Amino acid sequence: MSTSNTPLHRHYLHFSELPTSMRVMQTAVLIVLGLAYMFAALYLFHVYSGRDGNPNNLSYDDLVIAYTGSGKGSRLESALRGPMSSMLPPDELNVIVSWVQQGADKDKHESVVKPIIEKRCLSCHDGSNPHLASLNGLENLKKVTEQDTGTDIFTLVRVSHIHLFGLTFIFFLVGTIFSHAYWRPVWLKATIVALPFLCLSLDVISWYLVKLYHPFAFVTMAAGALQGLCFALMWVVSMYQLWFSGTPEAVMKRQGVDEISVG
Ligand code: HEC
């Protein structure tokens, strides 16, 4: 089957057949969306790349930690095992850590934890220094005893709807512009237009699934990468055919002219 010489659809117009004003607008939209995509990528990198302790790349581990938590316990526990370990003797440290691991209940706080905190920690963490977490009282303490379980469902829901609405608009615009490019075979062109929408849906769904089964982070990564790839491809091809490649032969033949006037 020869798909490469599929005749032109009668409603198909190549960029070179469009009025100059429309081509200028398409170009402007592509430039601003390209910038936006770059900033989005930078932001993504900044927010996620350091989660696994290596800020130089965006890895599988970064995503798993972002969506499911580090599995390394609470901030209080990591502070006590890290920078705060010299503030109290080991037996008192163990009392606090096991209290946190057992759910940080109220009674035990009052009887054994509070006295230790008051003696060892409040000299700095009494709330008077806005840069230091206040450990004064159970309510403040709770803020650092919560387990790190990753991005919570409500945040995901919020980001999901923004993502789905926003990117649908973006890929609708870029896809509409790209539809004026000359590309054979047609099925491949149609696939490039449709793929971002499929990936977008898989991307968003995979955020929730990573929480259940970590390897879904590969779906998140692949879907994100494919969206970016399709965006870049449509961008480059459109820009090239808008201003640099001239009128394709098939379009010339239909027109029956050698030059197509622009206006
Ligand atoms: C001498 C002052 C001082 C004392 C005493 C002290 N801390 Fe800190 N603490 C700090 C400073 C400064 C920081 C912030 C620096 C940092 O993050 O390494 C901090 C950070 C923390 C953090 C926050 C870590 C994070 O994830 O942001 C926790 C939790 C903490 N301390 C718990 C404690 C506990 C529990 C005690 C008592 C056993 C204690 N600290 C005693 C000075 C103190």
Residues whose N, C-alpha, C, O or C-beta is under 5 A from the ligand:
A	BS01	HEC	R75 L76 A79 P83 M84 M87 L88 R120 C121 C124 A133 V144
